[in-house]
Amino acid sequence: MFLQYLVEDLKDSNIIGDTNIDINKIEYDSKKISKNDLFIAIKGYSDDGNNYIDEAIKNGAKAIILEKGNNISSNLQDIGVTVIEVEDARIAMAKVAATYYGYPAQKLKLIGITGTKGKTTTAYMIRDIMNASGKKTGMIGTIYNTYGNVQIEASRTSPESLDLQKLLKDMVDAKMEYVVMEVSSHALELNRVYGLHFVIGIFTNLSQEHLDFHKTMDNYLMAKAKLFELTDFALINGDDIYAPKLLKMVKCKIATFGLDNAVNITASDIKINAGNVEFKMYINKMLETIVINIPGRFTVYNALAAIGVCSLLGCQMDAILLALANVKVPGRAEVIDVKKTFTVMVDYAHNPSSLEAILSSIKKYAKGRIICVFGCGGNRDKEKRPLMGEISGRLADFTVITTDNPRNENPKEIMSQIEKGIKNTRGLYKIIENRKQAIAFAMKIAWKNDIVLIAGKGHETYQELKNKKRISFDERKVVKEIAEKMADKNIE
């Protein structure tokens, strides 16, 4: 595609050089650049694309998009490289990517989900109900990006705009009609979803997370609220503490769901069991009983959001009931079959509210003790560490403090900060730095009817260490391996 067409929508840009160039492809990673490519220099969380312009040119870039006020652009024309100076490189990338891929979002009906927790499970529920109703639906989210028989492991909750437009184009080519998408606060703040339009936007909840990026809860809420500037209809959790603020901010049509303050969609007669949750609700003036094999009160909220969306989009009742009865979400209250008299559960709970939610849920049906194994990620929000220690100390019978993804922080420092919180309770605990050894210890001390909750990583299949080094670590495999060794030693 010729550069002049790609940059046609960049109204306030300053173009230096020839635009009558046939561009091969667009990249924001200089290592992926080849002959006649367009390189977009964007600033990342810890890196700056401007530092890689020389590498991009060396690899064959014929045009560069960068932000105004950057002195780098002054000498690029001399070497035959066209420079497009813009106010915001991320917005420019979103516009150029949409043009390059033929505006695929305009051929799809998008459903966006934002919130601290519940996004992934709600997305799975919506995807499964829509497909069961015969509505071809793709999904973009934290674990996988899926459409038809294609399943691609996700590298982040919401892709960069260039990757997102490519994914949407692939979904259009695969004849998808709808796409349900987890929309993170980072994606909204960093314009990854700029230019997209959603038929329905969902707000699940807001609690402490990502304050290393947003700094304050008000900023975090403002970021989430940006989704509803892009939607026709908002479906909001009326029970969330931030709902009153958000409801005043949203200008599109609104409906609420919840158990206490809901106006439109609610549930009753909730029964939380060891293997499922059951509740009743009115749908299309009919009282229906819903059963979902993900135990917990939080599951009811996720289901109410999913049912609300799918009802608005015309899904049949039998499809809703069938899909919810069979929905499975990797790493979300996932019970691992260890063939023991105790239970092992893996959950992605990695912030105070999600850890409290899963532990409170288990406490309602646990017949034995709750043994909680968890750590906290490095280079992230430090304030939540003692809070999570206090929550586990208060709700679990025994806590094993360990590592999560320590990244470039000292694991001992992270664990010490968690320990400060647990010391404020009477909770029993032990610190074991090696996560595999921590899990093995928890399973070794488990008695009949105990529940071992391994929290924090859920679906992740790695641990992230110093300098972004990743080692293989799939907790489901680790748990089964430990269970097999216990069987060899006749340990129940």
RADAWO-V81837 format. One record per residue. N is the residue number from 1. PSI is psi in radians with two decimals (* if undefined). D_FIRST is the distance of its C-alpha to the first C-alpha in Angstrom with 2 decimals. Layout:
N:PSI:D_FIRST
N:PSI:D_FIRST
This chain:
1:2.40:0.00
2:2.48:3.81
3:-0.63:6.44
4:-0.55:8.61
5:-0.62:7.23
6:-0.65:7.21
7:0.15:10.67
8:-0.57:11.98
9:-0.01:14.30
10:1.33:15.75
11:-0.68:18.62
12:0.37:21.02
13:2.76:18.87
14:1.93:19.92
15:2.20:17.24
16:1.89:18.66
17:-3.00:16.92
18:2.28:14.13
19:-0.02:10.89
20:0.99:9.89
21:2.35:8.25
22:1.91:5.44
23:2.28:5.40
24:-1.00:7.01
25:3.03:8.23
26:2.41:10.25
27:2.60:14.03
28:-0.02:17.20
29:1.98:19.42
30:-0.48:19.65
31:-0.38:21.18
32:-0.02:18.11
33:2.41:15.94
34:-2.99:15.14
35:2.32:13.82
36:0.52:10.75
37:2.82:10.45
38:2.18:10.68
39:2.29:14.29
40:2.09:15.91
41:1.76:19.66
42:2.68:21.57
43:2.19:25.31
44:-2.99:26.66
45:-0.67:30.19
46:0.13:31.60
47:2.87:28.90
48:2.09:26.65
49:-0.40:23.11
50:-0.44:24.02
51:-0.14:26.39
52:0.23:23.70
53:-0.75:21.47
54:-0.74:23.30
55:-0.71:22.81
56:-0.74:19.03
57:-0.72:18.96
58:-0.60:21.41
59:-0.11:19.25
60:0.10:16.31
61:2.34:14.41
62:-0.20:12.96
63:2.56:12.72
64:2.31:15.17
65:2.20:15.80
66:2.94:19.58
67:2.59:22.39
68:2.69:24.36
69:0.13:27.68
70:2.05:26.51
71:-0.22:27.95
72:-0.56:25.54
73:-0.32:23.01
74:-0.55:25.58
75:0.09:25.35
76:-0.58:21.71
77:-0.53:20.78
78:-0.43:23.58
79:0.30:21.86
80:0.43:18.57
81:2.23:16.69
82:2.35:15.05
83:2.29:16.78
84:1.89:16.13
85:2.26:19.56
86:2.88:20.05
87:-0.71:23.23
88:1.94:22.30
89:-0.55:19.71
90:-0.71:20.18
91:-0.71:19.57
92:-0.74:16.44
93:-0.72:15.23
94:-0.73:16.24
95:-0.82:14.39
96:-0.70:11.02
97:-0.73:11.59
98:-0.73:12.62
99:-0.83:9.60
100:-0.69:7.29
101:0.13:10.11
102:0.55:10.93
103:1.01:14.08
104:-0.54:16.20
105:-0.47:19.24
106:-0.26:19.77
107:0.12:20.55
108:2.73:23.09
109:2.01:26.38
110:2.41:26.58
111:2.10:29.96
112:2.42:30.24
113:2.18:33.22
114:2.77:34.31
115:2.86:37.62
116:-0.81:39.35
117:2.82:40.46
118:-0.14:40.17
119:-0.85:36.38
120:-0.86:35.99
121:-0.74:39.01
122:-0.71:38.16
123:-0.78:34.63
124:-0.76:36.17
125:-0.83:38.71
126:-0.82:36.26
127:-0.82:33.98
128:-0.70:37.06
129:-0.79:38.60
130:-0.78:35.48
131:-0.67:34.99
132:-0.42:38.74
133:0.04:38.41
134:0.20:35.85
135:1.92:32.93
136:2.02:30.07
137:2.22:29.36
138:2.91:27.28
139:2.37:28.45
140:2.16:26.97
141:-2.87:29.68
142:-0.65:31.83
143:-1.05:32.81
144:2.69:30.23
145:2.15:27.02
146:2.59:27.88
147:2.32:26.85
148:-2.22:28.69
149:0.11:30.00
150:2.32:27.41
151:2.05:28.82
152:2.22:27.03
153:2.32:29.18
154:2.50:28.10
155:-0.34:27.98
156:2.86:28.53
157:-0.89:29.54
158:2.13:26.29
159:2.81:23.05
160:2.68:20.89
161:-0.65:18.38
162:-0.82:15.38
163:-0.63:17.58
164:-0.78:18.91
165:-0.65:15.74
166:-0.75:15.05
167:-0.74:18.71
168:-0.66:18.68
169:-0.77:15.87
170:-0.66:18.14
171:-0.66:21.06
172:-0.79:19.64
173:-0.50:19.00
174:0.16:22.60
175:0.49:23.92
176:2.59:25.11
177:-0.63:26.44
178:2.70:27.50
179:2.21:26.68
180:2.27:29.46
181:2.27:28.41
182:2.23:30.52
183:1.84:29.49
184:2.81:31.07
185:-0.57:32.32
186:-0.75:30.12
187:-0.70:26.99
188:-0.72:28.24
189:-0.58:29.30
190:0.25:26.16
191:0.54:23.74
192:-0.49:22.29
193:0.34:22.69
194:2.33:21.71
195:-0.13:20.48
196:2.72:21.91
197:2.25:24.74
198:2.35:27.67
199:-0.61:30.20
200:2.39:32.84
201:2.44:33.30
202:2.38:36.19
203:2.02:38.22
204:-0.83:40.39
205:3.02:42.33
206:2.22:42.33
207:3.01:44.38
208:2.10:44.38
209:2.61:41.28
210:0.46:38.60
211:-0.23:40.83
212:-0.47:39.77
213:-0.85:36.44
214:-0.33:37.59
215:-0.83:41.05
216:2.78:42.82
217:-0.57:43.06
218:-0.73:42.34
219:-0.71:39.00
220:-0.79:38.30
221:-0.75:39.18
222:-0.67:37.05
223:-0.80:34.01
224:-0.68:34.81
225:-0.37:35.41
226:-0.46:31.81
227:-0.67:30.89
228:-0.02:33.05
229:-0.19:31.20
230:0.11:28.34
231:2.72:30.63
232:-0.57:32.54
233:2.36:35.49
234:2.32:37.05
235:1.98:39.38
236:2.39:41.42
237:1.82:44.11
238:-0.25:47.08
239:-0.27:49.23
240:2.50:47.12
241:-0.46:48.78
242:-0.01:45.67
243:-0.80:45.32
244:-0.72:47.40
245:-0.80:45.20
246:-0.72:41.96
247:-0.56:43.30
248:-0.42:43.94
249:-0.49:40.40
250:2.31:38.57
251:-0.28:37.99
252:-3.13:36.68
253:2.53:39.03
254:2.49:40.93
255:2.68:43.00
256:2.70:44.83
257:2.80:45.97
258:-3.01:48.61
259:-0.36:52.21
260:-0.77:54.06
261:0.29:52.30
262:2.49:50.03
263:-0.62:50.20
264:-0.77:48.22
265:2.10:47.82
266:3.06:50.51
267:2.85:52.49
268:3.02:56.15
269:0.88:58.51
270:2.25:56.29
271:2.02:57.57
272:2.06:56.05
273:3.08:57.08
274:-0.59:56.49
275:-0.14:53.85
276:3.10:52.48
277:2.50:52.66
278:2.41:54.01
279:2.92:54.04
280:2.59:54.51
281:2.69:52.46
282:2.20:52.29
283:2.16:49.22
284:0.76:49.28
285:0.21:52.99
286:2.36:53.80
287:2.07:55.15
288:2.59:53.27
289:2.16:53.95
290:2.31:50.91
291:2.23:51.18
292:2.34:48.52
293:0.68:49.01
294:1.68:47.86
295:2.47:51.05
296:2.57:51.03
297:-0.59:51.22
298:-0.52:47.61
299:-0.60:46.63
300:-0.77:48.16
301:-0.81:45.94
302:-0.72:42.78
303:-0.69:43.98
304:-0.72:44.81
305:-0.80:41.28
306:-0.77:39.82
307:-0.71:42.34
308:-0.85:41.70
309:-0.88:37.96
310:-0.55:38.43
311:-0.73:41.28
312:-0.52:39.18
313:0.19:36.54
314:0.44:39.26
315:2.55:39.98
316:2.68:43.32
317:-0.72:46.21
318:-0.59:46.73
319:-0.70:43.13
320:-0.86:43.61
321:-0.76:46.92
322:-0.80:45.81
323:-0.75:42.58
324:-0.56:44.39
325:-0.37:47.26
326:0.03:44.97
327:2.40:42.31
328:2.31:42.03
329:2.03:40.15
330:2.27:40.09
331:0.23:42.05
332:1.84:43.26
333:0.74:47.07
334:2.05:46.61
335:2.23:49.97
336:2.24:50.16
337:1.83:52.73
338:-0.01:55.07
339:0.81:58.14
340:3.02:60.32
341:-0.11:62.63
342:2.95:60.27
343:2.46:56.68
344:2.21:53.59
345:2.39:50.66
346:2.30:47.27
347:2.60:45.50
348:0.03:42.57
349:1.93:44.83
350:0.25:43.80
351:2.92:44.91
352:-0.80:48.31
353:-0.69:47.77
354:-0.61:46.34
355:-0.73:49.09
356:-0.68:51.72
357:-0.81:50.35
358:-0.69:50.43
359:-0.70:53.83
360:-0.66:55.35
361:-0.83:54.16
362:-0.67:55.67
363:-0.47:58.88
364:-0.48:59.45
365:-0.10:59.90
366:2.29:60.66
367:-0.30:64.10
368:-2.67:64.19
369:2.79:62.80
370:2.12:59.22
371:2.05:58.06
372:2.19:54.83
373:2.12:52.76
374:2.85:50.03
375:-2.96:48.57
376:2.57:46.02
377:2.58:42.71
378:2.84:42.67
379:0.53:40.63
380:-3.05:40.63
381:1.93:42.94
382:-0.44:46.42
383:-0.45:48.36
384:-0.26:47.93
385:-0.94:49.68
386:-0.53:53.31
387:-0.74:52.54
388:-0.59:51.47
389:-0.74:54.54
390:-0.69:56.77
391:-0.82:55.23
392:-0.70:55.74
393:-0.57:59.22
394:-0.65:60.16
395:-0.48:58.78
396:2.72:58.89
397:-0.46:62.19
398:2.41:60.90
399:2.36:57.78
400:1.90:56.34
401:2.25:54.23
402:-2.87:51.68
403:2.80:48.24
404:-1.82:44.88
405:1.54:41.84
406:-0.41:43.65
407:-2.24:40.65
408:0.18:41.91
409:2.75:45.02
410:2.06:48.49
411:-0.63:49.14
412:-0.65:52.79
413:-0.74:51.98
414:-0.82:49.84
415:-0.59:52.61
416:-0.65:55.21
417:-0.62:53.45
418:-0.73:53.42
419:-0.60:57.09
420:-0.66:58.01
421:-0.75:57.05
422:-0.45:58.89
423:-0.30:61.98
424:-0.06:62.26
425:3.13:63.12
426:0.24:65.72
427:2.44:63.08
428:2.49:63.72
429:2.89:61.02
430:2.52:60.27
431:2.13:57.61
432:1.93:56.02
433:-0.79:53.03
434:2.07:51.76
435:-0.69:50.00
436:-0.74:50.97
437:-0.60:54.58
438:-0.76:54.50
439:-0.75:53.47
440:-0.72:56.12
441:-0.79:58.76
442:-0.73:57.93
443:-0.56:58.21
444:-0.64:61.39
445:-0.04:63.17
446:2.39:62.07
447:-3.13:64.97
448:2.33:65.28
449:0.00:63.28
450:2.74:61.44
451:2.13:57.70
452:1.98:55.62
453:2.10:52.50
454:1.87:49.86
455:2.66:47.62
456:-0.63:44.49
457:-0.56:42.08
458:-1.95:42.06
459:-0.25:39.09
460:2.52:38.13
461:0.47:38.73
462:2.89:39.00
463:2.38:40.78
464:2.08:38.93
465:-2.82:41.07
466:2.56:40.91
467:0.66:37.71
468:0.32:35.61
469:2.28:37.44
470:2.34:37.50
471:2.60:40.28
472:2.24:40.48
473:1.58:42.60
474:1.90:42.54
475:-0.54:45.56
476:-0.71:46.05
477:-0.69:46.52
478:-0.80:48.63
479:-0.79:50.90
480:-0.66:51.47
481:-0.76:52.22
482:-0.72:54.78
483:-0.68:56.27
484:-0.69:56.77
485:-0.63:58.57
486:-0.64:60.73
487:-0.68:61.61
488:-0.52:62.71
489:0.13:65.07
490:0.70:66.17
491:2.17:64.99
492:*:64.59
